Amino acid sequence: MTQKLVIALLALNLATYLIYFYDKVAARNGAWRISESTLLWFAMLGGSPAAIAAMFTLRHKTRKPGFRYGLPIILVVQWTAYAYWVFAGSPNLLDGLV
């Protein structure tokens, strides 16, 4: 994995955790909320580790089945795709990104 990709994934995961944090604070204060689809999109784009961490550390969205079961499924799919990319020898997959 290239250094640029690692930095991008770290930034995405930080952003994901922060939007979950913001949504939790907004929920407590009755303020404007971030849509559930936006939260899930951040997870699908690569922020699933942070989304799961936020779900448990902030105790946010733990009752919603789409998050309770969806986030681990997204994570497994992402890890499976990554493992396939690494072990199947497809190094040209990210050539256009880096």
Contacts in CASP RR format, 6 or more apart in sequence:
PFRMAT RR
TARGET T0000
AUTHOR 0000-0000-0000
METHOD contacts of the structure
MODEL  1
MTQKLVIALLALNLATYLIYFYDKVAARNGAWRISESTLLWFAMLGGSPA
AIAAMFTLRHKTRKPGFRYGLPIILVVQWTAYAYWVFAGSPNLLDGLV
2 94 0 8 1.000
2 98 0 8 1.000
4 97 0 8 1.000
4 98 0 8 1.000
5 94 0 8 1.000
5 97 0 8 1.000
5 98 0 8 1.000
9 46 0 8 1.000
9 47 0 8 1.000
12 42 0 8 1.000
12 45 0 8 1.000
12 46 0 8 1.000
12 47 0 8 1.000
12 50 0 8 1.000
13 46 0 8 1.000
13 47 0 8 1.000
13 49 0 8 1.000
13 50 0 8 1.000
14 50 0 8 1.000
15 42 0 8 1.000
16 42 0 8 1.000
16 43 0 8 1.000
16 46 0 8 1.000
16 47 0 8 1.000
16 48 0 8 1.000
16 50 0 8 1.000
16 51 0 8 1.000
16 54 0 8 1.000
17 50 0 8 1.000
17 51 0 8 1.000
17 53 0 8 1.000
17 54 0 8 1.000
19 34 0 8 1.000
19 38 0 8 1.000
19 39 0 8 1.000
19 42 0 8 1.000
20 39 0 8 1.000
20 50 0 8 1.000
20 51 0 8 1.000
20 54 0 8 1.000
20 55 0 8 1.000
20 58 0 8 1.000
20 60 0 8 1.000
20 61 0 8 1.000
21 54 0 8 1.000
21 58 0 8 1.000
22 34 0 8 1.000
23 33 0 8 1.000
23 34 0 8 1.000
23 39 0 8 1.000
23 60 0 8 1.000
24 54 0 8 1.000
24 58 0 8 1.000
24 60 0 8 1.000
25 31 0 8 1.000
26 32 0 8 1.000
26 33 0 8 1.000
26 34 0 8 1.000
27 33 0 8 1.000
27 60 0 8 1.000
36 61 0 8 1.000
36 64 0 8 1.000
36 67 0 8 1.000
39 51 0 8 1.000
39 61 0 8 1.000
39 67 0 8 1.000
40 66 0 8 1.000
40 67 0 8 1.000
40 70 0 8 1.000
40 71 0 8 1.000
40 74 0 8 1.000
42 51 0 8 1.000
43 51 0 8 1.000
43 71 0 8 1.000
43 74 0 8 1.000
43 75 0 8 1.000
44 74 0 8 1.000
46 78 0 8 1.000
48 71 0 8 1.000
48 74 0 8 1.000
48 75 0 8 1.000
48 78 0 8 1.000
49 75 0 8 1.000
51 67 0 8 1.000
51 71 0 8 1.000
51 74 0 8 1.000
52 71 0 8 1.000
52 72 0 8 1.000
52 75 0 8 1.000
54 60 0 8 1.000
55 61 0 8 1.000
55 62 0 8 1.000
55 67 0 8 1.000
55 68 0 8 1.000
55 71 0 8 1.000
56 62 0 8 1.000
61 67 0 8 1.000
61 68 0 8 1.000
62 68 0 8 1.000
84 90 0 8 1.000
85 93 0 8 1.000
END
